[in-house]
């Protein structure tokens, strides 16, 4: 989630994965995939930067190898194989090996 500010000064969090378009004419308007529109005080570049930081943070969590407390059932994010895996012909099965899952 990213935090943005309405014109009246109140802040709210929004899921950047549900933003379809961002208009800046003259106010910055977030158009969601369901058609909802939100006018925010942040500029176009600032909203894009917040989205980039959010996504970078999510990806960085996948690479952390900290000792998670598995007694609570919480598990760290991790990279998994899938249809978008990078192919490497030198590896068995063609895909690059990933860090093994911890159970």
C-alpha positions as semicolon CSV with decimal commas, in nm:
position;residue;x (nm);y (nm);z (nm)
1;X;0,000;0,000;0,000
2;X;0,109;0,357;-0,063
3;X;-0,009;0,655;0,138
4;X;-0,144;0,954;-0,056
5;X;-0,318;1,276;0,048
6;X;-0,663;1,401;-0,053
7;X;-0,715;1,768;-0,135
8;X;-0,868;1,822;0,212
9;X;-0,543;1,704;0,376
10;X;-0,660;1,361;0,492
11;X;-0,437;1,070;0,407
12;X;-0,535;0,724;0,290
13;X;-0,360;0,411;0,172
14;X;-0,424;0,266;-0,170
15;X;-0,315;-0,055;-0,341
16;X;-0,090;0,055;-0,629
17;X;-0,157;-0,270;-0,815
18;X;-0,516;-0,152;-0,868
19;X;-0,421;0,181;-1,027
20;X;-0,499;0,175;-1,399
21;X;-0,396;0,530;-1,494
22;X;-0,262;0,847;-1,337
23;X;-0,361;1,185;-1,485
24;X;-0,199;1,517;-1,397
25;X;-0,416;1,789;-1,548
26;X;-0,382;2,001;-1,333
27;X;-0,460;1,791;-1,022
28;X;-0,321;1,439;-0,997
29;X;-0,602;1,189;-1,043
30;X;-0,564;0,818;-0,975
31;X;-0,801;0,611;-1,190
32;X;-0,853;0,264;-1,048
33;X;-0,926;-0,054;-1,244
34;X;-1,288;-0,045;-1,119
35;X;-1,333;0,311;-1,248
36;X;-1,305;0,486;-0,910
37;X;-1,115;0,815;-0,920
38;X;-0,914;0,978;-0,643
39;X;-0,771;1,330;-0,663
40;X;-0,450;1,363;-0,460
41;X;-0,212;1,645;-0,370
42;X;0,101;1,450;-0,468
43;X;0,237;1,514;-0,816
44;X;0,252;1,253;-1,090
45;X;0,625;1,192;-1,041
46;X;0,585;1,160;-0,664
47;X;0,308;0,898;-0,698
48;X;0,517;0,701;-0,946
49;X;0,815;0,718;-0,708
50;X;0,599;0,591;-0,418
51;X;0,483;0,300;-0,634
52;X;0,842;0,218;-0,736
53;X;0,959;0,228;-0,372
54;X;0,667;0,006;-0,266
55;X;0,745;-0,254;-0,532
56;X;1,119;-0,244;-0,457
57;X;1,038;-0,301;-0,090
58;X;0,822;-0,605;-0,172
59;X;1,096;-0,752;-0,391
60;X;1,361;-0,687;-0,125
61;X;1,151;-0,878;0,129
62;X;1,170;-1,181;-0,100
63;X;1,550;-1,177;-0,083
64;X;1,584;-1,139;0,293
65;X;1,728;-1,443;0,461
66;X;1,653;-1,339;0,817
67;X;1,555;-1,592;1,078
68;X;1,177;-1,573;1,070
69;X;0,971;-1,678;1,369
70;X;0,800;-1,985;1,224
71;X;0,619;-2,058;1,551
72;X;0,365;-1,788;1,460
73;X;0,313;-1,934;1,114
74;X;0,473;-1,627;0,952
75;X;0,702;-1,700;0,660
76;X;0,922;-1,457;0,468
77;X;0,846;-1,389;0,104
78;X;1,054;-1,589;-0,138
79;X;1,119;-1,622;-0,508
80;X;0,940;-1,922;-0,659
81;X;0,960;-2,091;-0,995
82;X;0,687;-2,012;-1,241
83;X;0,602;-1,940;-1,602
84;X;0,818;-1,623;-1,595
85;X;1,132;-1,790;-1,462
86;X;1,454;-1,702;-1,645
87;X;1,569;-1,994;-1,853
88;X;1,928;-2,117;-1,813
89;X;2,019;-2,404;-2,044
90;X;2,314;-2,503;-1,822
91;X;2,081;-2,597;-1,535
92;X;1,877;-2,919;-1,518
93;X;1,521;-2,836;-1,613
94;X;1,633;-2,512;-1,780
95;X;1,534;-2,269;-1,503
96;X;1,771;-2,094;-1,266
97;X;1,775;-2,258;-0,922
98;X;1,596;-2,074;-0,644
99;X;1,656;-2,070;-0,272
100;X;1,488;-2,382;-0,129
101;X;1,165;-2,323;0,062
102;X;1,176;-2,346;0,437
103;X;0,880;-2,518;0,594
